[in-house]
């Protein structure tokens, strides 16, 4: 990895500890090598000439893909509550959150 920073095994141990993953010494070495190979690919991507490539915010050329608003009559009475597992009067009842 020319010019790129290599991740030492100590950082892999730290990441594993943060993720609550127990690694054997062999796994630490394997993951360190794999992680550094992934970083090599990123450094290769960084070398690509993107000077004349327009910025892309979305892979598809879609703009404001929304359905048209349609006016419907509002639900009346107990209709909104008909599938509620718990209700109290005209209201949804939810567990107390403290």
Wavefront OBJ file of the C-alpha trace (Angstrom):
o trace
v 0.000 0.000 0.000
v 2.092 2.851 -1.208
v 1.487 6.090 0.631
v -1.460 4.624 2.493
v -1.751 4.074 6.186
v -1.753 0.471 7.379
v -3.995 -0.475 10.268
v -2.055 -2.272 13.029
v -3.389 -5.354 14.803
v -3.901 -3.259 17.961
v -6.613 -1.241 16.196
v -8.305 -4.459 15.047
v -8.293 -5.637 18.687
v -9.829 -2.334 19.744
v -12.554 -2.542 17.078
v -13.321 -6.122 18.114
v -13.568 -5.038 21.742
v -15.967 -2.215 20.853
v -18.096 -4.697 18.892
v -17.937 -7.227 21.756
v -16.330 -9.804 19.452
v -13.764 -12.226 20.800
v -10.994 -12.931 18.297
v -8.265 -15.536 18.450
v -4.708 -14.414 17.673
v -5.034 -16.074 14.255
v -8.284 -14.212 13.550
v -6.674 -10.921 14.570
v -3.929 -11.488 12.008
v -6.388 -12.578 9.299
v -8.717 -9.617 9.899
v -5.810 -7.177 9.980
v -4.606 -8.454 6.588
v -8.129 -8.378 5.144
v -8.823 -4.892 6.465
v -5.585 -3.564 4.995
v -6.381 -5.165 1.620
v -9.752 -3.386 1.655
v -7.949 -0.105 2.344
v -5.671 -0.829 -0.628
v -8.742 -0.994 -2.863
v -9.880 2.379 -1.541
v -6.491 3.891 -2.317
v -6.793 2.503 -5.877
v -10.189 4.188 -6.189
v -8.645 7.440 -4.947
v -6.201 7.302 -7.875
v -8.999 7.335 -10.475
v -9.210 10.539 -12.521
v -12.611 12.033 -11.720
v -11.823 15.603 -12.747
v -14.449 15.751 -15.518
v -16.998 13.446 -13.912
v -20.117 15.267 -12.729
v -21.202 14.763 -9.134
v -23.818 12.062 -8.685
v -26.244 12.190 -5.813
v -28.433 9.361 -7.038
v -27.668 6.520 -9.432
v -30.974 6.904 -11.260
v -32.107 10.030 -13.061
v -35.247 10.428 -10.953
v -36.489 13.742 -9.675
v -39.406 14.174 -7.261
v -41.028 10.818 -7.883
v -44.159 11.352 -5.843
v -47.728 10.334 -6.435
v -50.296 13.009 -7.126
v -52.260 14.202 -4.108
v -55.774 12.871 -4.135
v -58.486 14.200 -1.874
v -60.328 11.518 0.088
v -62.970 11.753 2.735
v -61.576 11.456 6.259
v -62.311 8.415 8.385
v -65.277 8.876 10.636
v -66.183 7.684 14.102
v -64.430 4.537 15.342
v -63.061 3.553 11.929
v -59.455 4.671 12.677
v -59.501 2.605 15.881
v -60.958 -0.587 14.451
v -57.562 -2.383 14.284
v -56.121 -0.873 17.472
v -55.037 -3.529 19.959
v -55.843 -1.190 22.849
v -58.076 1.849 22.904
v -59.680 4.091 25.461
v -62.736 5.951 24.301
v -61.867 7.707 21.022
v -58.087 7.365 21.581
v -55.324 4.830 20.967
v -53.946 3.508 24.227
v -50.220 2.906 24.465
v -47.986 1.622 27.256
v -46.784 4.184 29.767
v -43.273 5.354 28.937
v -41.274 6.834 31.752
l 1 2 3 4 5 6 7 8 9 10 11 12 13 14 15 16 17 18 19 20 21 22 23 24 25 26 27 28 29 30 31 32 33 34 35 36 37 38 39 40 41 42 43 44 45 46 47 48 49 50 51 52 53 54 55 56 57 58 59 60 61 62 63 64 65 66 67 68 69 70 71 72 73 74 75 76 77 78 79 80 81 82 83 84 85 86 87 88 89 90 91 92 93 94 95 96 97 98
